[in-house]
């Protein structure tokens, strides 16, 4: 495991050296880490931010990345504000985290934004600045959870807990170059950002304003060797003509269940790459990565006492205890992050089949069909195995008899119009696959072919009920 020298990200980077050879590429600008040695992205105002609770709220990822590098160890608290945070939740975040400074890539604060003690502009242009870089704080990193309808929960990490799963870089013919579809202000993206920095690599940052194809073109132009995203990100990638612009040596999936279909499709598309899928959550941290090409994970990972990560299954739910776990929730959420035994209940349901556990879905996402439970993800995994299916979304439709029915929206690998008008026949084929693999109550009552599925800023498919 890579340790942060002197307790700060900046000290870790300078201790590793070779900063002038390592790049951060944004959509519109780039910098070398060496630029920060004698300069700053914060306009010479680093000392003004020392000891503060800082909301990092930039539109673009590159300024946010530079601010995090400069401010860890300087700030008392860094609050990572994802760009899709609803405006009505910003005052709650500021109050809960006792924010007294904002770092933004805007020239001036928004007139509607709550007033705080200091407003500092962060720029991708590094200006000469003499600053004392010595860290005096073990900075708290505050990440916001996703998937809630109200104000997000705020999770407290340290650099040590965030970097706990990061090992030394892989052996390559040349320097590693990371890319990710994630936003680095979410847990999944932050993990990749830290892997690149602490592993001595460069990194290509995505932008919410560019298409999948545009990002793939940029990633290919910079020679990305390692790249990560959710299964939904990767399904979109495989639908893009630009998918072959990259030739990665390592492909990583996380954030959603990686079914066998997407793993097989990625291996076929990138035969030279090692394909791995990881499990992590904002609260529990990184638990494991699986690189054997199979969905699920070996049952031998459960019950290993004294391991870096201890896992158990209780009431069907995966629970995790490790030093990678977040410290606590910030504010009063009426719940504790971990149980009395130190295990975090992830809420992810798993099922044991032979010598392997498979993810069934989220505990809160179950569809109740006449008193029988259906995990949408389990049905999607079966549908996605059909050779003509790219991705699917299983949801519920109200029914006066059973209370709910299972229905599915399906995206095909080719347009339905170019499939020889086989819509009815394809629906029968897919339903037959479901009948052969699933109990009757889990088989969709109807299938709709759609051109695309909505994917949230988090990279996860948007789930809704009808």
MIROFI-205412 format. One record per residue: x, y, z of N, C-alpha, C in turn; residue in one letter. Coordinates in steps of 0.02 Angstrom, whole numbers, plus 32768, in hexadecimal, padded with zeros to 4 digits. Layout:
XYZXYZXYZA ...
! end
This chain:
802A7FC48000800080008000802C803E8000X 8019806F7FD9803F80AD7FD7802B80D98010X 805B80F18035804D811D806D805981658058X 803481938075803D81D98066807581F58092X 80AB8209807280E48223809780D1826480B9X 80DF826880FA80D082A5811E808782B28128X 805D828281158015828881217FF082B180EEX 801082C980B87FED82F280887FF982D88041X 7FCA82E780157FD082D27FD0800B82F47FAEX 801683337FBD804E83587FA0809183387FB2X 809B83277FF180D98308800580E382C47FE4X 80AD82A07FDA80B1825F7FB980CA82677F71X 80B0829A7F4E80C482A57F09810C82BB7F03X 812182EA7F2D816683027F28819882CD7F3DX 818482A07F6B81B0826A7F7F81BB82387F46X 818782307F1B818C82017EE381B8821B7EABX 81BC825F7EA481E6827C7E7081C782777E2BX 81EE828B7DF781DB82887DB1819A82AF7DA3X 819082E67DC78151830A7DBF814C832C7D7BX 8184833F7D5E818283617D1D816D83337CE4X 816F82F27CF0815C82C17CBC811482A97CC3X 80F082C27CF480AD82A97D03807982DE7CF5X 804882CE7CCB801682FE7CB57FD182F17CD3X 7FAC83277CDA7F6483247CE37F4583477CA7X 7F2183207C7E7F02833C7C427EB883467C4FX 7EA183837C497E5A83927C4B7E3F83987C04X 7DFF83A77BFD7DE183AC7BBB7DFC83E87B95X 7E0E841E7BB87E22845C7B977E6884747BAAX 7E8984537BD97ECB84697BEF7EF0842F7C0FX 7F3084387C1A7F5784057C3B7F8F84257C62X 7FA784017C947FE084197CBC800B83DC7CCCX 804A83EA7CDD807383B57CFA807483C07D45X 807D838A7D6A808183917DB280BE83BA7DC5X 80F083B97D9B812B83E27DA8811C842C7DA8X 80E884417D8380D584887D8380C484A17DC8X 80AC84747DF3809684897E3680D084927E67X 810C847B7E548144847F7E83815484C77E94X 815384F37E62816385397E6F812985677E5FX 80EE854A7E5880B485727E478076855A7E6BX 803E857A7E5A7FFF85697E7B7FC585777E4CX 7F9185507E557F54855B7E2F7F2485897E55X 7F38859D7E917F0A85C27EBE7F1B860C7EC3X 7F4086257E937F4D866D7E927F7586867ECEX 7FA0865C7EEA7FCA86727F227FA486797F63X 7F69865B7F697F4086647FA57F3D86247FD0X 7F6F85FA7FC77F6F85BB7FEC7F6F85C68037X 7F9885F5804F7F9E860180977F5B861980B5X 7F35863D808D7EF4865580A47EC3861C80B1X 7ECF85E380927EA285AA80987EB8857980CEX 7EF0858580EC7F0A8556811F7EDA8550815AX 7ECA8512816B7EA1850481A67E56850D819BX 7E41851A815E7DFA852781507DD684E7813AX 7D9484EA813F7D6984B781227D5484D180DDX 7D6C84AF80A87D6884CB80657D3A84A18039X 7D0B84C280197CE084A37FE77D0284AA7FA4X 7D1584717F857D3484727F437CFB84697F11X 7CE884A07EF07CAC84A17EC67CBE84C07E83X 7CDE84987E597CF184AF7E167CC5848F7DE2X 7CC084B07DA97C9A84937D717CC2845C7D50X 7D0384677D497D2F84397D267D5A84117D56X 7D7083D67D407D9583A97D6D7DDE83BE7D77X 7DFE83D97D457E4583EA7D4C7E52841B7D84X 7E2E84547D897E3984807DC27E2B845E7E05X 7DF984337E077DEB840E7E467E2683E17E58X 7E4283BF7E267E7B83937E327EB683B97E4EX 7EC583F37E317EFD841C7E497EF184357E8FX 7EB284497E9E7EA384627EE17EAB842B7F15X 7E9683EE7F057E9D83B77F357EE683A97F44X 7F1083AB7F107F58839F7F1A7F7683D47F48X 7F6484127F3C7F8284497F627F67844E7FA9X 7F29843B7FB37F08844B7FF27F0984128025X 7F1583D480107F19839F80427F5483AC8071X 7F4783AA80B07F7983BA80E37F79840380F6X 7F5E842D80CA7F58847580D87F13848480F6X 7EDF846980D67E9B847480ED7E8B84468128X 7E5F845D81527E44843281877E148400816AX 7DF0841581377DBC83EA811A7DB383FC80D0X 7DB083CA80A57DA283D4805E7D5E83B3804EX 7D3083DB80377CED83C280267CE983C07FDAX 7CE383837FBE7CE3837A7F767C9C83807F5CX 7C8F83B47F367C4C83C37F1E7C4483AA7ED7X 7C1E83757ECA7C15835D7E857BEC83917E5EX 7BF883957E1D7BD783CA7DF57B8C83C17DEFX 7B7283857DFD7B2A837A7DF77B0583837E39X 7B27839E7E6C7B0583AA7EAC7ACE83DF7EA2X 7A8F83CE7EB27A5983FF7EAA7A67843E7ED3X 7A5784787EB87A6684B77ED97A4484BD7F1DX 7A0A849E7F2479E684A37F647A0A847E7F9CX 7A3884517F8B7A5D842C7FBE7A9E844D7FD2X 7AB4847F7FAC7AF4849F7FBB7AF484C08001X 7AC184E580157AC2850380587AC784CF808FX 7AA6849580867AAA845F80B87AF1844580BEX 7B11843B80857B56842280847B84845580A7X 7B7C849480967BA784C880B47B9E84CC80FFX 7B6084C881167B5384CD815E7B6C848F8182X 7B5F845481667B72841581887BBE840F818EX 7BE28424815A7C2B841F815A7C4E845C8176X 7C27848C818F7C4384CA81AB7C7384EA817AX 7C5F84EE813B7C89850981067C9685538112X 7CD6856681107CE785AD81187D1285C680DEX 7D16859F80A87D3985B5806B7D20858B8031X 7D2085A97FF67D0D85877FB87D44858F7F85X 7D5885587F667D86855A7F2E7D5F85487EEFX 7D6285747EBD7D3B856B7E807D6485807E45X 7D50856B7E097D7085837DCC7D4985BE7DAEX 7D1A85D87DD27CF786147DBE7D1F86517DD7X 7D16868A7DB57D3A86C67DC77D1D86E77E06X 7CDD86DA7E137CBC86F97E4C7C8586CB7E63X 7C7186CF7EA37C3C86A37EBC7BF986B17E9BX 7BD1867D7E957B8E86837E7A7B6686AF7EAAX 7B3F86DD7E8D7B18870B7EB77AE886E77EE5X 7AD086AC7ECF7A9F86877EF77ABF86587F29X 7B0286527F277B2486237F537B29863E7F9AX 7B2686137FCD7B2E862A80127B73864A801CX 7B77867C80447BB6869F80517BE086788083X 7C21867280747C50865180A07C8B868080ABX 7CBB866B80D57CF1869780E97D2086AC80B1X 7D2F867F80827D5E868F804D7D49866D800DX 7D56868E7FD57D4986727F937D8A86777F6BX 7DA4863E7F557DE4863C7F327DDA861A7EEEX 7DF4863A7EBA7DEF861E7E777E2985F07E6AX 7E1985B57E507E4C85837E3E7E4E857F7DF2X 7E8A85827DD67E9285847D8E7EBF854C7D76X 7EB385317D3A7EE184FF7D1E7F23851E7D07X 7F2785617D077F6585847CF77F8D858D7D36X 7FC8856F7D397FF285737D75801B85B37D74X 801385DB7DA88038861A7DAE806F86147DE2X 80A886357DD880DD86337E0A80C4864A7E4EX 80D486257E8280BD86367EC580EA86147EF8X 8102863B7F278129861F7F5F80F9860F7F97X 80F585D07FAC80C685BC7FE080E58587800CX 80D58589804B80EC8556807A80BE85198072X 80DB84E2805A80B384A7804B80AC84778086X 80CE848580BC80CD845780F58086844E810FX 807084108110802D84028129802B83FF8174X 7FFA841E81917FF2841F81DA7FB383FC81F1X 7F8C83E381C07F4C83C581D17F48837F81B2X 7F26835181D47F0F831481B37ECB83258197X 7ECC833A81597E90835581397E5983218136X 7E1D833581477DE2830B813C7DC9831580F5X 7DC082DF80D27DA482E0808E7D5A82CE8094X 7D2E82FC80817CE582F180877CC982E28043X 7CAD82A5803C7C8F82917FFD7C43828B8007X 7C1F829D7FD37BD6829A7FD47BBF82597FB4X 7B9082387FD47B7581FA7FB87B43820B7F80X 7B3781DB7F567B0781E37F1F7ACD81B57F2AX 7A9981BE7F037A6181907F047A2A81A17F36X 7A2F81DB7F5579FA81EF7F8479D182277F65X 7992822C7F79796782607F5E796C82A17F86X 797E829D7FC6798682D87FEF79CE82EF7FF0X 79E1831A80207A26832F80267A5482F2802EX 7A8D82F2800D7AB982B7800F7AD982AF8054X 7AE9827080647B11826480A07B58827A8092X 7B7A828F80C67BBF82A780BF7BEC827880E6X 7C1C825A80C47C46822580DF7C8C823F80EAX 7CA8823381257CEA824C81377D1F8217812AX 7D4F822781007D8A81FD80F37DC982238104X 7E00820081087E42821E810B7E68820680CDX 7EA1822580BF7EC9820D80877EDE81C68092X 7EEB81B380D17F00816F80E07EC9813D80CFX 7E8B814C80E17E54811D80D27E46811B8087X 7E4E815380667E418154801E7E77812F7FF6X 7EB5813180107EEC81137FEB7EFB80CB8003X 7ED380B180307EE18070804D7EE48036801DX 7EC0803A7FE57EBE80027FB67EF1800B7F7DX 7F1680417F7D7F4180517F447F8580307F4DX 7F9680067F1E7FD67FE47F1D800480067EECX 80407FEB7EE7807080057EB780567FFC7E70X 807080247E42805980217DFD806B7FE07DDBX 80457FCE7DA680527F917D8080917F9A7D56X 80B37F647D4780EF7F677D1E80DA7F6E7CD5X 80EF7FA67CB680DF7FB47C71811F7FC47C4AX 811A7FC17C0881547FD37BDF8163801D7BE6X 813080467BF38139808E7BFC811180A57C37X 810E80E77C4480E981017C7C809E80F67C75X 807D80EA7CAC803580DE7CAB801081207CA0X 7FDA811D7C7B7FAE81567C707F6781407C7FX 7F4A815D7CB27F07814B7CC87ED381777CA5X 7E99815C7C9C7E5F81827C877E2281677CACX 7DF081917CB47DB281797CD47D7781A27CBCX 7D3F817F7CB47D0081A17CA37CE281C37CE0X 7CF981AF7D1C7CDE81CB7D5A7CF282147D63X 7CCC82377D8C7CE082787DA67D08826C7DE5X 7D42828D7DEC7D6E82807E257D52829A7E67X 7D1A82BD7E657CFC82D47EA37CCA82A27EC0X 7CC382697E9E7C9F82307EB97CD281FC7ECFX 7CBD81CD7EFA7CED819E7F177D1181767EE1X 7CEC815C7EAF7D0B81337E7C7D3F81597E54X 7D3081977E417D5F81BF7E1C7D9B81D47E46X 7D8E81E37E857DC581F77EB27DF681BE7EBBX 7DDD81817EBE7E0981477EC47E3981437E88X 7E20814E7E4D7E4A814B7E127E7C81857E11X 7E6581C07E237E9181FA7E287ECC81ED7E57X 7EBD81D17E917EF281C37EC17F1E81897EA9X 7F0181587E877F2A81227E6B7F5D813D7E3AX 7F47816C7E107F7481897DE07FAB81B17E03X 7F9881DD7E317FC982087E527FFA81E07E7CX 7FE181B47EA6800C818F7ED4803081557EB1X 801981427E76803A810D7E51806B81277E1DX 807781697E1D80A881857DEF8091818C7DA7X 805081917D9C803481927D58801A81D77D46X 800D81E07D057FE8821A7CED7F9E82077CEAX 7F74823A7CDA7F2C822B7CDA7F0782587CA9X 7ED7823B7C867EA9825F7C5A7E6682667C7FX 7E5282A47C8B7E1382B27CAE7DDB82BB7C7CX 7DA1829E7C8B7D6782A67C607D4482E87C6EX 7D1382F77C457CEB83347C4F7CA283227C44X 7C77833D7C6F7C2F832F7C687C13834C7C28X 7C37837C7C0A7C1D839E7BCF7C31837C7B8EX 7C5C83487B917C7083267B537C4E82E37B4DX 7C4682CD7B107C26828C7B037C5682537B14X 7C3982177B177C6381DC7B227C9881D77AEBX 7C8481E27AAD7CB281DE7A767CEB82107A7BX 7CDB824E7A8E7D0E82827A957D4182707ACBX 7D2982557B037D5782417B387D8382087B21X 7D6681D77AFF7D8E819F7AE67DC381B77AB4X 7DB281E77A8B7DE382027A5C7E1D82247A81X 7E0D824A7AB57E42826A7ADC7E6C82367B00X 7E4A82057B1F7E6E81D17B437E9D81AB7B14X 7E86819C7AD87EAF81797AA87EEA81A47A92X 7EDE81E57A887F1382127A727F4B82177AA5X 7F3A82117AE57F6C82167B1A7F8881D17B2DX 7F72819C7B0B7F8F815B7B177F7D813B7B59X 7F3C81427B6D7F2681257BAD7F3580DA7BB0X 7F5380C57BE87F62807E7BF27F34805D7C24X 7F1880847C537EEB806B7C877EAC80977C85X 7E7180797C857E3580A17C817DFC80807CA8X 7DD380A97CC97D9F808E7CF47D5C80B17CE7X 7D27808E7CFA7CE480AA7CF67CB280777D10X 7C73808B7D137C3F805D7D277C2D802F7CECX 7C0C7FF77CF87BF47FCE7CC07BC97FF67C8EX 7BA280277CA77B7B80507C797BA8807B7C4EX 7BDD80977C6C7C0F80BC7C437C2A808F7C0CX 7C3B80517C1E7C5B80247BED7C29800D7BB8X 7BEA80047BCA7BB97FF27B967BB1802B7B64X 7BB180697B7D7BAF80A27B507BED80A47B24X 7C2680957B427C6580967B1C7C6280647AE2X 7C4A80287AEF7C487FF57ABC7C1580047A85X 7BE880337A927BB980497A5F7BD680817A34X 7C10809C7A497C2E80D57A267C6180BF79F2X 7C6180DE79B77C9480CE79857CDB80DE799EX 7CDF810979D17D21811C79EC7D3D80E97A1EX 7D1880B37A2A7D2F80817A5A7D7480657A48X 7D8380627A087DC3804779F37DFA807C79EFX 7DEC80B87A077E2080EB7A0A7E4E80E07A45X 7E3980B67A757E6380A77AAE7E7C805E7AA8X 7EB780527AC47ED3800E7AC57EEE80027B0BX 7EC27FFE7B3D7ED87FFA7B837EF87FB77B93X 7F257FBA7BC47F427F7D7BE07F1C7F667C1EX 7EF37F937C3A7ECD7F837C767E8B7FA77C74X 7E557F817C7B7E117F9C7C7B7DF17F8B7CBEX 7DD47FBC7CDF7DB87FB27D227D6F7FC87D22X 7D447FA07D417CFD7FB07D497CEE7FB47D94X 7CC27FE27DA67CAA7FE77DEB7C6B80127DEBX 7C4B80167E247C1180427E2B7BCE80217E1FX 7BCC7FED7DF57B907FC67DE87BA57F7D7DE3X 7B737F517DE17B827F0A7DD97B9F7EFD7D93X 7BD87EDC7D917BF77EC97D517BDF7E827D40X 7BB07E7D7D117B977E3B7CFF7BC67E1A7CCCX 7BBB7DDB7CBF7BE87DB57C957BEA7DD17C4DX 7BB17DEB7C377BAD7E037BF27BDD7E3D7BE7X 7BDE7E6E7C147C0A7EA87C097C537E957C10X 7C627E667C3E7CA77E4F7C447CBE7E2C7C04X 7C937E037BE77CA57DDF7BAA7CAC7E107B6FX 7C7E7E427B6C7C827E727B357CC17E9B7B38X 7CD67EAE7B747D137ED67B7B7D507EAC7B68X 7D517E6D7B7C7D897E437B6B7D8E7E397B20X 7D557E337AFF7D557E2B7AB67D6C7E6B7A93X 7D5A7EA57AAF7D6C7EE57A917DB47EF87A9EX 7DCE7EE67AD97E127EF87AEC7E377EB97B03X 7E467E8C7AD47E647E4B7AE77EA87E527B08X 7ECA7E8A7AFE7F0C7E937B1C7F077EAC7B65X 7ECC7EBD7B7B7EC47EDD7BBD7EB37EAB7BF3X 7EC97EBA7C2E7EB27E977C6A7E717EB87C80X 7E3D7E917C887DFB7EAB7C9B7DEE7E9B7CE5X 7DDD7ECD7D0C7DD07EC37D537D927EEA7D67X 7D6D7ECE7D967D357EF47DB37D3E7EF77DFFX 7D317F327E1A7D3E7F3F7E607CFD7F4F7E85X 7CFD7F417EC67CC57F557EF07CDC7F897F22X 7CB87FC07F267CC87FF47F567C89801D7F62X 7C87803F7F9B7C52806E7FA97C7180A97FCDX 7C4F80E27FCB7C69811E7FEB7C7481138035X 7C4880ED80557C4E80E1809C7C8180AB80ADX 7C7D8072808A7CA58038809C7CEA8039807CX 7CF6806280497D35806280277D3B802A7FF5X 7D7780207FDB7D847FEB7FAB7D897FA87FCFX 7D627F777FB97D647F357FD97D917F057FB3X 7D887F017F717DB07ED17F4A7DAA7EE27F00X 7DD77EC57ED97DD27EC57E907DDB7E7E7E78X 7DB37E6B7E477DB37E277E2B7DCD7E2A7DE4X 7E007E027DD47E1D7E047D927E1D7DC27D6DX 7DF17D947D807DF07D527D607DC07D4D7D26X 7DA17D867D137D747D867CDA7D2E7D6F7CE8X 7D1F7D607D277CDD7D467D397CB67D787D63X 7C747D797D5B7C4A7DA37D857C4B7D897DCCX 7C387DB37DFC7C397D9F7E427C7F7D9E7E5EX 7C877D7C7E987CC97D777EB77CCF7D367EDDX 7D0D7D1C7EE67D167CDC7F077CFD7CDC7F4FX 7CDB7CA67F637CC17CA17FA77CF87CA27FDBX 7D357C917FC67D6E7C907FF57D7F7CD58011X 7D667D0A7FF17D737D4E800B7D4B7D5C804AX 7D167D3780567CEB7D4280907D087D1D80CDX 7D087D4181057D1C7D2181447D677D1C8150X 7D8F7D43812C7DD77D4281377DE97D708171X 7DF07D5581AC7DFF7D7D81E77E477D9681E4X 7E507DD581F77E927DF281F87EAA7E0B81B4X 7E817E0481807E947E1D813E7E8F7E69813CX 7EAE7E88810A7EA97ED081027E607EE680FEX 7E397EBE80DC7DF17ECA80D77DCD7E8C80EFX 7DA47E9381227D7C7E5B813B7D347E638122X 7D197E2C81097CD57E2E80EE7CAB7DF5810AX 7C6C7E0381117C3D7DCF81257BFA7DDD8103X 7BD07DAA81017B8D7DB180E57B5B7DA4811DX 7B317DD481297AFF7DCF815E7ABC7DE48143X 7A8A7DB8814A7A477DC4812E7A4C7DD380E3X 7A7B7DB280C27A837DBA807A7AA97DF78064X 7ABC7E2280937ADD7E6180837B287E5D808FX 7B4F7E7880617B987E7A80687BAC7EAF809BX 7BD67E9B80CB7BEE7ECA80FF7C3A7ECA80FFX 7C577F05810B7C9F7F0E81037CBC7F33813FX 7CF87F1C81537D1D7F3F81887D667F458172X 7D827F8181727DC87F8A81607DDD7FD18172X 7E1E7FDE816C7E38802181777E278050813DX 7E09803681097DF4805E80D07DAE807C80DBX 7D8D806681107D4A807E811F7D4D80C78133X 7D1A80ED81217D15813381357D1381398181X 7D26817481987D29818081E07CE3818481FEX 7CB781AA81DD7C7481B581F97C4B81DC81C6X 7C0A81E281D47BE1821281B07BEB825681D0X 7BE5828A81A97BE882CE81C37BA182E781CCX 7B92830282067B4F831A82147B2482E48233X 7AE682F482407AB882C682627A8B82A4822FX 7A9C8267821E7A72824081EF7A49820B8213X 7A4F820A82557A2881DA827B7A4081938273X 7A7D818A825B7A98814782537AE381498258X 7B008111826A7B48810B826D7B6280EC822DX 7BA080FA821C7BBC80E081DE7BC8809681E2X 7BE2807E821B7BF1803782247BCC801D8261X 7BC37FDC82637BA37FBD829D7BD37FB982D7X 7BBB7F9E830F7BE47F9A834B7C217F6D8341X 7C1F7F4183107C587F1583017C877F3382CDX 7C797F7182B87CA47F9382887C957F84823FX 7C647F5882317C547F4781EC7C217F7981D0X 7C2D7F8E81927BFF7FBA816E7BD07F8E8144X 7B8F7F99814D7B5D7F7681257B567F9B80E3X 7B6D7F7C80AC7B6D7F9E806C7B287FA3804DX 7AFA7F7880627AB87F7680437AB77F538001X 7AF07F367FED7AF47F0F7FAF7AE87EC67FBFX 7AB57EA87F9E7AA17E647FAC7AC87E347F80X 7AE07DFD7F9F7B077DCB7F7A7AE87D867F84X 7AF47D5A7F537ADB7D157F577B157CE57F49X 7B197CB07F707B4E7C7E7F687B377C487F38X 7B5E7C3D7F037B517C077ED57B937BE17ECCX 7B937BA37EE27BD07B7A7EE27C057B9E7F0BX 7C3E7BAD7EEE7C757BCC7F147C7E7C157F04X 7C477C367EF17C4C7C7C7EDC7C0F7CA37EF2X 7C1A7CE17F087BE37D0E7F187BD47D3A7EDCX 7B947D467ED17B7E7D727E9B7B537DA97EB8X 7B5B7DE67E9D7B337E1E7EB37AED7E197E95X 7ABB7E1F7EC07A767E1B7EA97A587E607E9DX 7A6D7E917EC57A537ED57EBE7A537EF97F00X 7A387F357F007A347F5E7F3C79F77F497F65X 7A007F4A7FA879C97F377FD4798C7F657FC9X 79997FA57FBE79617FD57FB679437FD67F71X 795E7FAE7F4279457FAF7EFE791A7F747EEBX 79067F4D7F1C78E07F107F0F78997F207EF4X 78847EFB7EC1783F7EFE7EA878177EC77EC8X 77DE7ED87EE377B37EA77F05777B7E927ED5X 777F7E547EBE774C7E3A7E8F77217E077EB5X 76E77E1C7ECB76BA7DEF7EEF76DA7DD07F2CX 77057DF67F4F77267DDD7F8B77687DBB7F7EX 777B7DB37F3F77BB7D947F2C77EC7DCB7F17X 782B7DC37F2B785D7DF77F2078817DED7EDDX 788E7E257EBC78B47E257E7E78E97E5C7E81X 79287E497E78795E7E7A7E7179647E8C7E27X 79597ECB7E14795D7EDD7DCD799E7ECA7DADX 79D67ED27DD17A177EC37DB47A1F7E7A7DA1X 79FF7E4E7DC77A027E067DB779E27DF77D74X 79AA7E177D6779877E0D7D2779AE7E2E7CEEX 79CA7E687CFB79F27E8A7CC87A2E7E607CB2X 7A4E7E3E7CE27A887E157CD27A757DDD7CA1X 7A387DC27CA87A217D8E7C7A7A127DAC7C36X 79EE7DE47C3579DD7E037BF47A1C7E177BCEX 7A4D7E327BF27A8A7E4A7BD27AB37E127BB2X 7AA57DD57BC57AC87D9C7BA77AB27D8D7B5FX 7A787DA87B4B7A617D9C7B077A927DBE7AD7X 7AA87D9D7AA27ADD7DB87A777ACB7DF97A54X 7A8A7E0A7A4F7A777E487A2D7A6A7E827A5DX 7A727E767A9F7A647EA97AD17AA47ECC7AE7X 7AA27F0F7AE97ADA7F357B037AD17F437B4DX 7A957F597B627A887F677BA87A3E7F677BB4X 7A2B7F637BF479E37F617C0479D77F817C47X 79997F927C5279827FAE7C9279417F8C7CA4X 793F7F6A7CDD79037F497CF578E37F767D2AX 78A37F7F7D24787F7FAB7D52783A7F8D7D61X 78157FB17D8A77D47F987D9E779C7FC07D7EX 77667F9E7D7177297FBF7D5976F07FA97D87X 76C87FD87D9D76927FC97DCB765F7F9A7DABX 76467F6C7DD676157F3B7DBE75E07F317DF4X 759F7F347DE3756B7F2F7E1775677EEB7E39X 75837EB87E1B757E7E757E3875BB7E647E62X 75F67E697E4376347E567E6776547E927E8BX 763B7ECF7E7E765A7F0A7E9B768F7F267E6EX 76B57EFB7E4C76EA7F117E1F76F97EDB7DECX 770F7EEF7DB377287EC27D7F776F7ED77D6DX 77967EA77D5777D97EB57D3F77D67EC37CF4X 77F37EFC7CE077F97F0D7C9978417F217C8BX 78547F1F7C4C789A7F2E7C3B789F7F5C7BFFX 78CC7F8D7C0378DF7FB67BCA79227F9B7BB0X 79277F8F7B7079627F6E7B54797F7F977B1BX 79C27FA07B1E79E87FC07AE87A0C7F8A7AC1X 7A007F887A817A207F557A577A637F6D7A3DX 7A8D7F3E7A277ACE7F4F7A0B7AC77F7279C8X 7A927F6379A47A837F8479657A3C7FA07969X 7A2E7FD3794179EB7FF0794079B77FBB792FX 797D7FC1794D79487F90793F79347F9178F5X 79387FCD78D679267FD3789079557FAC7863X 79957FA3787B79C57F7E785379C87F357866X 799C7F207892799A7EDA78A979667EB27882X 795B7EC77843792E7EA2781778E77EA07832X 78D37ED57858788F7ED87871787E7EA178A1X 78AF7E8978C678A57E4D78F078937E607937X 78717E98794178627EAE7985783C7E7A79ADX 78067E5F799077DC7E2E79B378047DEF79C0X 78297DD8798F78507D9B799778877DA479CBX 78A87DDE79CB78DC7DEB79FD78BF7DEC7A44X 78847E0A7A4A78647E0B7A8C78577DC47AA4X 78407D987A7778327D537A8A78737D2F7A9EX 78A97D3C7A7978E97D1D7A8979027D317ACEX 78FE7D727ADC79167D8B7B1C78EB7D6F7B55X 78AB7D6F7B4C787F7D547B80788C7D097B8BX 789B7CE57B5578AA7C9E7B5D78EA7C947B85X 791C7CBD7B78795A7CBA7BA0794A7CC67BEAX 791E7CF57BF8790B7D047C3D78E57CC97C5CX 78B87CAA7C3778927C727C5178BF7C377C62X 78F37C2E7C3B79217BF67C47794F7C017C83X 795A7C407C95798B7C4F7CC9796C7C687D0AX 792C7C7E7D08790F7CA07D4278CD7C807D57X 78BB7C867D9678787C717DAC78437C9C7D89X 78077C827D8677D27CA17D5F77C57CE97D73X 77C77CF87DB477B57D3C7DCA77EA7D707DB8X 78277D597DA4785C7D877D91785F7D947D46X 78397D6F7D1F78397D777CD778127DB77CC5X 782E7DE47C9D780A7E217C8B77C77E137C6AX 77967E3B7C7C77557E367C5D77547E587C19X 77837E867C0F77877EAA7BCF77CE7EC47BC5X 77E07EC97B8678227EE47B7478187F1D7B42X 78387F557B4F78377F8E7B20787D7F997B06X 78847F9F7AC478C57FAF7AA778CC7FFA7AA3X 790280147AC1790D805D7AC57952806C7AA7X 795B80AA7A8E799B80BB7A6F79D380C67AA1X 79C180D97ADF79F580E67B1279D580E57B56X 79FF80DE7B8979E980E37BCF7A0C811F7BEFX 79E8813F7C1C7A0581797C3F7A3A81617C70X 7A7381837C6E7AAA81757C9D7AB881B57CC4X 7AB981AF7D077AC481E97D327B0C82017D2FX 7B1A823B7D4E7B5E82567D517B8D82257D74X 7B7181FA7D9F7B9A81CA7DC37BB181907D97X 7B96818C7D5A7BA681557D2D7B7881197D35X 7B47811F7D607B1980E77D6C7AD880F37D45X 7ABB80BD7D2D7A7C80C37D097A4780DE7D39X 7A1D810B7D1F79E9812A7D4879AF80F97D50X 799F80E87D8F796980BA7D9C792B80E17DB2X 78F280CB7D9878B380ED7DA7787B80B97DA2X 784380CB7DBF780880A07DBC77D380C07D90X 77AB80967D73777580B07D497732809A7D64X 
! end
